[in-house]
């Protein structure tokens, strides 16, 4: 968890009364801390800021009567987020929420290495103080995230009324997300499920790796939409929403996303073409200098209008161009 700078720690203590049904500790805490998202509670648990009976536990720990829970809640140092006039592609919006087709090279929220030029800076320009505040000073309105260079659909909350119900849908996976990606090679079988544990790499915590013993459970369903000689167009549906999940799972299968330099998608040896055709691949990587991944579909239940909302956006031009060249070159 990137706690960053903070002004201090607020300690909250609670004792679990008589319990009649099984309940995870993250859910139990979430039911009391109304202004803290469940995702943040899980991060606090993972990083040892929450203990049960003086012991560090996992988010799926089942609480028992008499358990003593200590929550050390960091109070983040407040920062002013400056509004920036960054063009956004609004797919839908009403007075409660907005759905955006995020472009590549756009970080979702400020970090200590990217303090401006983010989606949040753009949202501040468009909506100002309308955005929800539940996710903290650095992430107003943010319900879920996309990687900097992953394009596609993302929903943001304009006020606190819809933030928690939307966040809960993503936590419980009643909200669905479908991605489309271009992978190197042919997936065998052409459809299936990848289920592993994922964790941060000790040598570089910006990188996520598959772990056999510990980490967070991650499940990705995939289906080949189109198969070419050297590439595949693949649909992904997530059962969990871990950092870099699709990218890591495709590397794990030996079929990384084309252009993904972090996870082997720029490895020319995997594509296995004659030397006189390698320059074509390099040119393709210049056209698409990022991972070929797009959040194409998004579905959730509108907390106020009480109806299922479904959105879809077409592949971006750079991915369309790569698919066209794959077909043209017979790759």
C-alpha positions, 0 to 999 in steps of 0.5 A, spaced: 500 500 500 502 506 498 501 510 504 505 516 502 506 522 507 501 522 513 500 527 518 499 521 524 495 515 526 488 514 528 487 508 532 480 505 533 479 499 537 473 494 537 471 488 540 467 483 536 460 481 540 456 475 540 456 473 532 451 468 529 454 468 522 461 467 519 463 474 517 470 476 514 474 481 518 474 486 512 467 486 511 466 486 518 470 493 519 467 496 512 460 495 516 463 500 521 467 505 517 462 508 513 467 513 510 473 508 508 472 503 502 473 496 503 479 496 498 482 501 503 481 496 509 484 490 505 490 494 503 490 496 511 490 489 513 495 487 508 500 492 510 499 490 518 495 496 519 489 492 522 491 487 527 486 481 531 488 479 538 495 483 536 496 478 530 496 480 523 491 477 519 488 476 512 482 479 509 479 473 509 480 471 516 473 470 520 471 474 526 469 470 532 466 473 539 471 477 543 476 478 537 479 485 539 480 489 533 485 494 532 485 499 526 491 504 525 488 509 520 493 513 517 491 520 516 494 522 509 497 529 508 492 533 505 494 536 498 491 540 493 489 537 486 490 542 481 484 542 475 487 541 468 483 541 462 485 534 459 480 532 454 476 526 456 471 522 452 465 521 456 461 515 454 455 517 459 454 521 465 448 524 469 448 528 476 451 522 480 456 518 476 460 518 469 463 513 465 469 515 461 473 511 455 480 513 458 485 514 453 492 511 453 498 514 457 493 517 462 494 515 470 488 514 473 490 518 480 496 522 483 501 518 486 508 521 489 511 520 482 505 523 478 502 529 481 499 532 475 496 530 468 492 525 471 485 523 470 483 526 477 486 532 475 481 532 469 475 530 473 477 536 478 476 541 472 470 538 469 466 537 476 470 540 481 467 539 488 462 535 485 466 528 486 465 524 491 470 524 497 470 517 500 476 515 497 481 520 500 484 527 498 488 524 492 482 519 489 476 523 489 471 520 485 475 514 483 471 507 484 476 502 480 483 503 476 486 502 469 493 502 468 496 508 465 497 505 458 490 501 458 485 504 455 477 503 455 471 504 460 472 507 467 466 509 472 467 515 477 462 517 482 460 524 482 458 524 490 458 520 496 451 517 495 453 513 489 461 511 491 460 506 496 454 502 493 458 502 486 465 500 490 461 494 493 459 492 486 466 492 484 468 488 491 463 483 490 464 482 483 457 484 481 459 489 476 463 486 470 468 488 466 470 485 459 477 487 456 480 485 449 487 484 448 492 482 442 497 476 445 503 473 442 502 466 439 496 462 439 493 460 446 492 452 447 486 451 449 483 457 446 479 458 452 480 457 459 481 460 466 487 462 469 487 462 477 494 464 481 496 468 487 499 474 485 504 479 489 509 484 488 516 482 486 521 484 492 526 486 487 521 491 484 515 493 487 512 496 481 512 489 478 507 483 479 509 476 479 505 469 480 506 466 487 505 459 489 505 460 496 502 467 498 499 473 495 492 475 493 488 470 489 487 472 482 482 469 477 482 471 469 477 468 464 479 468 457 477 466 450 480 467 443 476 471 439 480 471 432 487 467 431 492 469 427 499 465 425 503 469 430 498 473 434 491 472 437 485 477 439 483 475 446 477 477 450 478 477 458 473 477 463 475 478 470 473 474 477 478 478 481 481 485 480 488 485 481 494 490 479 496 488 472 492 481 473 491 480 465 498 482 463 501 478 469 497 472 467 498 472 460 506 472 461 504 466 465 501 462 460 507 464 455 503 469 451 504 476 453 500 482 451 503 485 445 507 491 446 507 490 454 515 491 455 514 490 463 511 483 462 515 480 455 510 483 450 516 486 446 520 480 446 521 479 439 524 472 440 517 470 442 514 472 435 519 468 431 520 471 425 525 471 420 530 477 421 528 481 414 521 481 417 523 484 424 523 491 422 516 490 421 514 488 428 519 494 431 514 499 426 508 496 429 511 497 436 512 504 434 505 505 432 502 501 439 508 503 444 504 500 450 500 494 452 495 492 447 489 492 452 482 495 452 477 495 457 471 494 452 465 493 456 463 495 463 456 493 466 454 495 473 447 497 477 446 504 478 445 505 485 440 511 484 436 509 478 435 502 480 437 499 473 443 495 470 447 499 466 451 497 460 456 500 456 461 498 450 466 502 447 470 500 440 477 498 440 482 504 440 485 506 433 492 504 435 490 497 436 485 497 430 491 499 426 496 493 429 490 488 427 490 490 420 497 490 419 497 483 422 492 481 417 496 484 412 503 481 413 500 474 414 502 474 422 
